[in-house]
Amino acid sequence: MFYILELEGKRILVTGVAGFIGSNLSDELLEKKASVIGIDNFFNGRMDNIKDSLQNQNFTFHKADIRDYDFLLEICKDIDIIFHEAAFTSVPQSVKMPISCNEVNVNGTLNILNAARIRDVETIIFASSSSVYGDTPTLPKKEDMNLIPISPYGVAKLACEKYLYAFYKVYGLNTVALRYFNVYGPRQKDSTYSGVIPIWLGRIYRDENPIVFGDGEQRRDFTYIKDVVNANLLSGVANNIAGEVFNIGASSPITVNELADIIKKICEKEYLGVDFTDPRPGDIRDSFADITKARKILKFEPKYNIQTGLKKYIEWSKSRNYTI
């Protein structure tokens, strides 16, 4: 595709490079022959995610924290593009730890923006979230609608978006925010604060029923990781998108109950049931994306639906003896 040559030879900083999204993005950038400088503090990231990248001569890794402004100021020298994936990533965890969420997501992002401003970085692509929309009833979610986040995580992501726009308007930085919708795929780990799909896969592999918070009729837009990576690459080379925000989703919502049935069928565990429990604080009832703007301006088109994406993810987990 056209972005292959445009990314070749670029010096690119990926924050959160050992995490789920950051490591997948880094792999693709290295495939495009970019020079990748990755940073991670391993709060969520895993060394196993970058073990192949570490063998690539075009990859350099630093164990570091985005709250360390002096480090960022040094590392941003001669950087062309920043893909900012590092984050305090969990909505439930943000409810328990709102100050930590703010320190990492808001203060850390402000550090990156200011370092980029001083070092004249060309482009900053920021990983935002559908959480900024909150629980407003209007569906699908469009970029220009009213934003009323209901979790500390959503508030922090929205604050970051506002900082990106301010740095674009005041300092002329080429900033772009991508609002991800329920990303899943290889390297997403099964833990208390992960997305629903890896948690369910972990339980299903152990012959345990998936746990559903609420009645399971809430609708979501589950987006396969390769589509998210593609949206980042397109944003990194697009012209005249400074200050913009884009929804990045599959644009094919399903209910949580439907998701459970699909996963159990693919895993050949249809005999399992579902355990229902109370809704969690901060959870949104329905959320799915209108991606018209990304289609028109970025030429973004999802290539995976929930069936094809889950099959790829499950094939990957089987290759690792069901370790996710």
RADA-V915184 format. One record per residue. N is the residue number from 1. RES is the residue in one letter. PSI is psi in radians with two decimals (none if undefined). OMEGA is omega in degrees with one decimal (NA if undefined). Layout:
BEGIN
n->N res->RES psi->PSI omega->OMEGA
n->N res->RES psi->PSI omega->OMEGA
END
This chain:
BEGIN
n->1 res->M psi->2.97 omega->-170.8
n->2 res->F psi->-0.47 omega->-175.8
n->3 res->Y psi->-0.16 omega->-179.1
n->4 res->I psi->-0.91 omega->-178.9
n->5 res->L psi->-0.57 omega->-178.1
n->6 res->E psi->-0.42 omega->179.2
n->7 res->L psi->-0.32 omega->-178.0
n->8 res->E psi->2.22 omega->177.9
n->9 res->G psi->-0.13 omega->178.0
n->10 res->K psi->2.53 omega->173.9
n->11 res->R psi->2.00 omega->-170.6
n->12 res->I psi->2.25 omega->175.5
n->13 res->L psi->2.22 omega->175.0
n->14 res->V psi->1.99 omega->175.2
n->15 res->T psi->2.60 omega->-174.7
n->16 res->G psi->0.63 omega->-170.7
n->17 res->V psi->-0.41 omega->179.9
n->18 res->A psi->0.08 omega->177.6
n->19 res->G psi->-3.12 omega->-177.6
n->20 res->F psi->-1.01 omega->-177.2
n->21 res->I psi->-0.77 omega->-177.1
n->22 res->G psi->-0.72 omega->-178.5
n->23 res->S psi->-0.69 omega->176.3
n->24 res->N psi->-0.69 omega->177.4
n->25 res->L psi->-0.76 omega->179.3
n->26 res->S psi->-0.74 omega->178.7
n->27 res->D psi->-0.79 omega->-178.5
n->28 res->E psi->-0.67 omega->177.9
n->29 res->L psi->-0.69 omega->177.4
n->30 res->L psi->-0.62 omega->175.3
n->31 res->E psi->-0.59 omega->179.8
n->32 res->K psi->0.13 omega->176.0
n->33 res->K psi->0.51 omega->170.8
n->34 res->A psi->2.80 omega->173.5
n->35 res->S psi->2.00 omega->-171.9
n->36 res->V psi->2.22 omega->171.5
n->37 res->I psi->2.05 omega->-175.5
n->38 res->G psi->2.47 omega->174.7
n->39 res->I psi->2.57 omega->178.1
n->40 res->D psi->2.57 omega->176.2
n->41 res->N psi->0.03 omega->177.5
n->42 res->F psi->0.41 omega->171.7
n->43 res->F psi->-0.78 omega->173.8
n->44 res->N psi->-0.46 omega->-175.2
n->45 res->G psi->2.86 omega->179.5
n->46 res->R psi->2.39 omega->178.9
n->47 res->M psi->-0.56 omega->-179.7
n->48 res->D psi->-0.50 omega->-178.5
n->49 res->N psi->-0.40 omega->-176.8
n->50 res->I psi->0.25 omega->-176.2
n->51 res->K psi->-0.64 omega->178.1
n->52 res->D psi->-0.69 omega->179.7
n->53 res->S psi->-0.63 omega->-178.6
n->54 res->L psi->-0.32 omega->177.1
n->55 res->Q psi->-0.11 omega->-177.7
n->56 res->N psi->2.26 omega->-176.8
n->57 res->Q psi->-0.29 omega->179.5
n->58 res->N psi->0.15 omega->-178.6
n->59 res->F psi->2.30 omega->175.8
n->60 res->T psi->2.32 omega->-177.4
n->61 res->F psi->2.46 omega->174.1
n->62 res->H psi->2.22 omega->171.0
n->63 res->K psi->1.97 omega->-173.1
n->64 res->A psi->2.93 omega->-176.4
n->65 res->D psi->2.38 omega->-178.4
n->66 res->I psi->-0.13 omega->174.2
n->67 res->R psi->-0.10 omega->178.7
n->68 res->D psi->1.60 omega->-174.1
n->69 res->Y psi->-0.71 omega->-179.2
n->70 res->D psi->-0.70 omega->177.4
n->71 res->F psi->-0.81 omega->-178.8
n->72 res->L psi->-0.69 omega->179.5
n->73 res->L psi->-0.63 omega->179.4
n->74 res->E psi->-0.79 omega->-173.7
n->75 res->I psi->-0.38 omega->-177.3
n->76 res->C psi->-0.01 omega->174.9
n->77 res->K psi->2.26 omega->174.9
n->78 res->D psi->0.33 omega->175.6
n->79 res->I psi->2.38 omega->178.4
n->80 res->D psi->-0.80 omega->-175.7
n->81 res->I psi->2.44 omega->171.7
n->82 res->I psi->2.19 omega->168.2
n->83 res->F psi->1.88 omega->-173.1
n->84 res->H psi->1.65 omega->-178.6
n->85 res->E psi->-0.30 omega->-178.6
n->86 res->A psi->2.37 omega->-177.5
n->87 res->A psi->2.75 omega->162.1
n->88 res->F psi->1.89 omega->-158.0
n->89 res->T psi->-0.17 omega->-168.9
n->90 res->S psi->2.26 omega->174.6
n->91 res->V psi->-0.90 omega->179.4
n->92 res->P psi->-0.67 omega->179.4
n->93 res->Q psi->-0.59 omega->178.5
n->94 res->S psi->-0.53 omega->176.5
n->95 res->V psi->-0.63 omega->179.3
n->96 res->K psi->-0.50 omega->-173.2
n->97 res->M psi->1.10 omega->-174.9
n->98 res->P psi->-0.61 omega->-179.1
n->99 res->I psi->-0.77 omega->177.9
n->100 res->S psi->-0.70 omega->177.8
n->101 res->C psi->-0.79 omega->-179.6
n->102 res->N psi->-0.74 omega->-178.3
n->103 res->E psi->-0.75 omega->-178.4
n->104 res->V psi->-0.91 omega->-171.4
n->105 res->N psi->-0.78 omega->-176.7
n->106 res->V psi->-0.98 omega->-178.8
n->107 res->N psi->-0.69 omega->178.8
n->108 res->G psi->-0.73 omega->178.5
n->109 res->T psi->-0.69 omega->176.8
n->110 res->L psi->-0.68 omega->175.6
n->111 res->N psi->-0.79 omega->-178.9
n->112 res->I psi->-0.78 omega->180.0
n->113 res->L psi->-0.74 omega->-178.5
n->114 res->N psi->-0.68 omega->176.1
n->115 res->A psi->-0.71 omega->178.4
n->116 res->A psi->-0.69 omega->178.4
n->117 res->R psi->-0.82 omega->-176.9
n->118 res->I psi->-0.62 omega->-176.7
n->119 res->R psi->0.12 omega->176.9
n->120 res->D psi->0.79 omega->174.7
n->121 res->V psi->2.41 omega->-175.3
n->122 res->E psi->-0.85 omega->-169.1
n->123 res->T psi->2.45 omega->173.9
n->124 res->I psi->2.06 omega->177.3
n->125 res->I psi->2.14 omega->-173.5
n->126 res->F psi->2.36 omega->176.3
n->127 res->A psi->1.68 omega->174.8
n->128 res->S psi->-2.86 omega->-170.5
n->129 res->S psi->2.66 omega->173.0
n->130 res->S psi->-0.24 omega->179.0
n->131 res->S psi->-0.35 omega->-179.4
n->132 res->V psi->-0.38 omega->-178.3
n->133 res->Y psi->-0.46 omega->-177.1
n->134 res->G psi->-2.68 omega->-173.5
n->135 res->D psi->0.55 omega->178.2
n->136 res->T psi->2.51 omega->-173.0
n->137 res->P psi->-0.30 omega->-175.9
n->138 res->T psi->2.26 omega->179.6
n->139 res->L psi->2.58 omega->-9.0
n->140 res->P psi->2.98 omega->-178.7
n->141 res->K psi->2.25 omega->178.8
n->142 res->K psi->2.61 omega->-172.9
n->143 res->E psi->-0.52 omega->-173.5
n->144 res->D psi->0.15 omega->-178.7
n->145 res->M psi->2.93 omega->-180.0
n->146 res->N psi->2.39 omega->-177.1
n->147 res->L psi->2.10 omega->-179.8
n->148 res->I psi->1.29 omega->-179.4
n->149 res->P psi->2.55 omega->-176.3
n->150 res->I psi->0.12 omega->177.2
n->151 res->S psi->2.70 omega->174.5
n->152 res->P psi->-0.62 omega->177.3
n->153 res->Y psi->-0.84 omega->179.7
n->154 res->G psi->-0.71 omega->177.5
n->155 res->V psi->-0.75 omega->-179.2
n->156 res->A psi->-0.76 omega->179.1
n->157 res->K psi->-0.67 omega->178.0
n->158 res->L psi->-0.70 omega->176.7
n->159 res->A psi->-0.70 omega->178.1
n->160 res->C psi->-0.75 omega->177.3
n->161 res->E psi->-0.74 omega->179.9
n->162 res->K psi->-0.66 omega->176.0
n->163 res->Y psi->-0.72 omega->178.0
n->164 res->L psi->-0.80 omega->-178.7
n->165 res->Y psi->-0.69 omega->178.9
n->166 res->A psi->-0.71 omega->179.8
n->167 res->F psi->-0.51 omega->173.6
n->168 res->Y psi->-0.83 omega->-176.2
n->169 res->K psi->-0.71 omega->-173.6
n->170 res->V psi->-0.71 omega->-173.8
n->171 res->Y psi->-0.12 omega->178.9
n->172 res->G psi->0.33 omega->177.7
n->173 res->L psi->2.50 omega->176.8
n->174 res->N psi->1.51 omega->-176.3
n->175 res->T psi->2.48 omega->179.4
n->176 res->V psi->2.39 omega->176.5
n->177 res->A psi->2.31 omega->177.5
n->178 res->L psi->2.06 omega->179.9
n->179 res->R psi->1.77 omega->-178.9
n->180 res->Y psi->2.51 omega->176.0
n->181 res->F psi->1.85 omega->170.3
n->182 res->N psi->1.18 omega->-177.9
n->183 res->V psi->2.46 omega->177.5
n->184 res->Y psi->2.84 omega->176.4
n->185 res->G psi->-3.04 omega->-177.8
n->186 res->P psi->2.42 omega->179.8
n->187 res->R psi->-0.05 omega->173.1
n->188 res->Q psi->2.10 omega->-170.0
n->189 res->K psi->2.70 omega->176.0
n->190 res->D psi->1.80 omega->177.2
n->191 res->S psi->2.99 omega->-176.6
n->192 res->T psi->-0.60 omega->-173.0
n->193 res->Y psi->0.30 omega->177.3
n->194 res->S psi->3.09 omega->173.3
n->195 res->G psi->2.92 omega->-173.1
n->196 res->V psi->-0.62 omega->-173.7
n->197 res->I psi->-0.91 omega->179.0
n->198 res->P psi->-0.59 omega->177.3
n->199 res->I psi->-0.79 omega->179.1
n->200 res->W psi->-0.73 omega->178.9
n->201 res->L psi->-0.73 omega->177.7
n->202 res->G psi->-0.76 omega->179.9
n->203 res->R psi->-0.76 omega->-178.6
n->204 res->I psi->-0.69 omega->177.2
n->205 res->Y psi->-0.50 omega->179.2
n->206 res->R psi->0.18 omega->-178.5
n->207 res->D psi->0.64 omega->177.3
n->208 res->E psi->2.56 omega->179.2
n->209 res->N psi->2.46 omega->170.8
n->210 res->P psi->2.56 omega->177.9
n->211 res->I psi->2.26 omega->179.4
n->212 res->V psi->2.21 omega->175.9
n->213 res->F psi->2.06 omega->-175.3
n->214 res->G psi->-2.74 omega->-174.9
n->215 res->D psi->-0.08 omega->177.9
n->216 res->G psi->0.01 omega->-179.8
n->217 res->E psi->0.02 omega->175.0
n->218 res->Q psi->2.46 omega->-175.4
n->219 res->R psi->2.47 omega->-178.4
n->220 res->R psi->2.80 omega->179.3
n->221 res->D psi->1.63 omega->-175.0
n->222 res->F psi->2.19 omega->-170.0
n->223 res->T psi->2.17 omega->-177.9
n->224 res->Y psi->2.53 omega->-171.7
n->225 res->I psi->-0.65 omega->-177.7
n->226 res->K psi->-0.55 omega->175.7
n->227 res->D psi->-0.65 omega->177.8
n->228 res->V psi->-0.75 omega->177.4
n->229 res->V psi->-0.76 omega->179.3
n->230 res->N psi->-0.70 omega->178.5
n->231 res->A psi->-0.66 omega->177.3
n->232 res->N psi->-0.77 omega->-179.7
n->233 res->L psi->-0.75 omega->178.1
n->234 res->L psi->-0.70 omega->179.7
n->235 res->S psi->-0.55 omega->-178.0
n->236 res->G psi->-0.34 omega->-177.3
n->237 res->V psi->-0.09 omega->-178.0
n->238 res->A psi->2.64 omega->178.5
n->239 res->N psi->2.62 omega->171.2
n->240 res->N psi->0.74 omega->175.8
n->241 res->I psi->0.26 omega->-179.7
n->242 res->A psi->2.35 omega->178.3
n->243 res->G psi->0.02 omega->-175.1
n->244 res->E psi->2.81 omega->175.8
n->245 res->V psi->2.40 omega->-178.8
n->246 res->F psi->2.37 omega->168.1
n->247 res->N psi->2.35 omega->175.8
n->248 res->I psi->1.80 omega->-179.0
n->249 res->G psi->3.11 omega->178.5
n->250 res->A psi->-0.31 omega->-179.2
n->251 res->S psi->0.66 omega->177.9
n->252 res->S psi->1.34 omega->-173.8
n->253 res->P psi->2.56 omega->172.5
n->254 res->I psi->2.84 omega->176.3
n->255 res->T psi->2.81 omega->177.5
n->256 res->V psi->-0.64 omega->177.0
n->257 res->N psi->-0.71 omega->176.9
n->258 res->E psi->-0.70 omega->178.1
n->259 res->L psi->-0.78 omega->179.5
n->260 res->A psi->-0.76 omega->179.7
n->261 res->D psi->-0.73 omega->-179.4
n->262 res->I psi->-0.80 omega->-178.4
n->263 res->I psi->-0.80 omega->-179.5
n->264 res->K psi->-0.66 omega->179.8
n->265 res->K psi->-0.81 omega->179.7
n->266 res->I psi->-0.66 omega->-179.1
n->267 res->C psi->-0.01 omega->-177.9
n->268 res->E psi->0.77 omega->178.2
n->269 res->K psi->0.73 omega->-175.4
n->270 res->E psi->-0.23 omega->177.8
n->271 res->Y psi->-0.26 omega->178.5
n->272 res->L psi->2.66 omega->175.8
n->273 res->G psi->-2.70 omega->176.1
n->274 res->V psi->2.36 omega->176.2
n->275 res->D psi->2.08 omega->-179.7
n->276 res->F psi->2.48 omega->177.0
n->277 res->T psi->-3.14 omega->-174.8
n->278 res->D psi->2.59 omega->174.2
n->279 res->P psi->2.67 omega->179.3
n->280 res->R psi->2.54 omega->174.8
n->281 res->P psi->2.36 omega->178.4
n->282 res->G psi->-0.21 omega->179.3
n->283 res->D psi->2.52 omega->-179.2
n->284 res->I psi->2.48 omega->-177.0
n->285 res->R psi->-1.06 omega->-177.8
n->286 res->D psi->2.40 omega->178.6
n->287 res->S psi->2.03 omega->170.3
n->288 res->F psi->2.74 omega->-163.5
n->289 res->A psi->2.48 omega->160.4
n->290 res->D psi->2.00 omega->-175.9
n->291 res->I psi->0.39 omega->179.9
n->292 res->T psi->-0.77 omega->-177.6
n->293 res->K psi->-0.77 omega->178.9
n->294 res->A psi->-0.65 omega->177.4
n->295 res->R psi->-0.76 omega->-175.0
n->296 res->K psi->-0.80 omega->-171.2
n->297 res->I psi->-0.77 omega->-178.6
n->298 res->L psi->-0.24 omega->-172.5
n->299 res->K psi->0.58 omega->179.0
n->300 res->F psi->2.32 omega->177.3
n->301 res->E psi->2.04 omega->178.3
n->302 res->P psi->2.39 omega->-179.8
n->303 res->K psi->-0.14 omega->-176.1
n->304 res->Y psi->2.30 omega->168.1
n->305 res->N psi->-3.12 omega->-174.4
n->306 res->I psi->-0.60 omega->-179.7
n->307 res->Q psi->-0.91 omega->-176.3
n->308 res->T psi->-0.65 omega->179.3
n->309 res->G psi->-0.78 omega->179.7
n->310 res->L psi->-0.68 omega->178.9
n->311 res->K psi->-0.72 omega->177.3
n->312 res->K psi->-0.79 omega->-179.0
n->313 res->Y psi->-0.78 omega->-178.6
n->314 res->I psi->-0.65 omega->174.6
n->315 res->E psi->-0.75 omega->178.9
n->316 res->W psi->-0.78 omega->-178.1
n->317 res->S psi->-0.60 omega->176.5
n->318 res->K psi->-0.63 omega->179.2
n->319 res->S psi->-0.31 omega->177.8
n->320 res->R psi->0.42 omega->-179.0
n->321 res->N psi->0.79 omega->176.2
n->322 res->Y psi->0.44 omega->174.5
n->323 res->T psi->2.09 omega->-178.0
n->324 res->I psi->none omega->NA
END
